[in-house]
Amino acid sequence: METHRMHPELLERQVRVLVVGCGGTGSAVVAGLPYLHQSLVARGHPGGLHVTVVDGDAISPTNCVRQPFARSEIGLNKAIVLVNRLNLFWGLKWEAVPAHLRPGISISRSYSSNDLRAHIVMGCVDTRAARAAIRDAVGKWSTVSYWLDLGNNADSGQFILGEPLNERNRRAKLRLRSAAELFPEIVDSDLDNDGEPSCSEVESLDRQEPFVNSTLAQHALALLARLFRYGGVTYHGGFISLSTGVSSRLPIDASLWRRLRKHSKRGQSRT
């Protein structure tokens, strides 16, 4: 069993986290990040987390069913509402960007032009086109350390922590493969459906079980917490199913990664 050791610089300074998307899964992730920040500070981490949330969507009536928004907030931007709420409650100075991730943008560890800044990117988007935009933003000339992708269907989902191939992460046998590398179809925008939102509260529940988002978010946050606390992990993701009550982990195994990619190419799709 292989062990991935955390990038040492993330234990030496404040860690900048960028959350892309704050719908069902993203809002659950954002709500949990202050607990991770508090635990890091309590254990002597020099700066804990600084979080930026990116989402261009406004709150709709159907969002008030499965997501932590009130009807009095309908029409307001999701990212601004969530970040303001957390800042007031926890005494933080986290940031909100009320816009979608722009194509062509690069995410790096230091500011450059209008680029976003992050060591860890958490993708909580629900279209393949949006996930492809994240893949492009953390690849090539980016210096992002990790990309933690979360995706789900009606009652199942996956979370995968990867080291995108970029200026920070070079080719190596045990470089953590990203979700897009293991399952290329999840960034194929041609496979997206019409993208139309649920037209009623009941339909929104039919399309997704009430607790699939929060369950997935807790698993992903627990993985990050273990990585920070112990400096390493022996798995870098997992798969959950509410219909069967079963979850399985994704071990750090180069041979398994090759098999997953081959299986994915044979046509199995995952959102």
Secondary structure, 3 states (H helix, E strand, C coil): CCCEECCHHHHCCCEEEEEECCCHHHHHHHHHHHHHHHHHHHCCCCCCEEEEEECCCECCCCHHHHCCCCHHHCCCEHHHHHHHHHHHHHCCCCEEECCCCCCCCCEECCCCCCCEECCEEEECCCCHHHHHHHHHHHCECCCCCEEEEEEECCCEEEEEEECCCECCCCCCCCCCCCHHHHCHHHHCHHHCCCCCCCCCHHHHHHHCCCCHHHHHHHHHHHHHHHHHHHCEECEEEEEEECCCCEEEEEECCHHHHHHHHHHHHCCCCCC
